[in-house]
């Protein structure tokens, strides 16, 4: 079984999608015996382990990592803050990815993720040329994400992205959504209900395990004895994190509560400036933690936060939830009723819900668990039990079974 993936982000990139795709490819090779090729972008980060072989090219580099063949399609690297630069980056990567698709030995299945949102067209063309099965795996849905986050302000671009999505979901042999609400959003774009299924993201429950909160991570960052309220992961526009800063302002009178942002992203400078302007001493910003240290940093939290900008439910699914479940920690989720996080929270009773965009309600829910450690422990225990349903082998097995299914009879 030869599976070909198209997605710009892959190891050693630290984005959630890149890390999850890397884990998926590693396990398809290691545990399912698949041959895996990925058409990815050129990483901006150095590889810690280093690829086992690299062959440089004008448009496409070829390397191998963990048994995975990686074709690195070149593209421009203009700053993402400017619309034209971002569009140029997308288009040049797309064109180079099309060239890379011609250099791949015939795959059995071609799977496209959505970084960038048009990359599915390159995957579809490759699948059609090779008479291979074609699968679209949605991580987010455009143009809605771009419109709601103000990343794009061009109606012609919105129209084009809408047409691309409708084209791809109609021609895919299978369409993968991250949750039930996302599945419904895709059905509204003309996806076939019989071909559209849900495979959630995951966390590695063997690598991220519950541990004592007073650990080396807390000691290293001067958090010993504090009630640590943590947001871990990308600090982007979709999370509505200004509300978290406002909630921290309301809880200044409780100095034992410390808000900790772990990670980086486009909004980090804005959030830091907001905290400084409000004179907050109960907010800390820490750098991205390497994968090897995730278990300890997750254990160092008493409570996690999940936040999503109103209107994005089903168009984005916060993948950070699954690591929190694996760590056995309670959380407060400021998300809409339709969000997949809400459904998991209600089903497994593993966190509290707050009204998105309401800092008073968010502060109230944090105080509830600060004053009721027994309930916090109960929610954390429920979280770890819930994690079993979203463990890494479960998600990888679902992809392996799907690949076998769509190639049956070909």
Secondary structure, DSSP 8 states (H G I E B T S, - for coil): -EEEEE-S--TT--SHHHHHHHHHHHHHHHTT--EEEEEEE--SS--SS--SEEE--SSEEEEEETTEEEEEE------TTSHHHHHHHHHHHHHHHHHHHHTS---SEEEE--SSTTHHHHHHHHHHHHT-EEEEE-SB-TTHHHHHTTS---HHHHHHHHHHHHHHHHH-SEEEESSHHHHHHHHTTT--GGGEEE----B-TTTS----SSSHHHHHTT-TTSEEEEEES---GGG-THHHHHHHHHTTT-TTEEEEEES--TTHHHHHHHHHHTT-SSEEEE----GGGHHHHHHT-SEEEEE--TT-BTTB--THHHHHHHHT--EEEE--TTSHHHHHHHHHT-SEEE-TT-HHHHHHHHHHHHH-HHHHHHHHHHHHHHHGGGBHHHHHHHHHHHHHHHHTT-
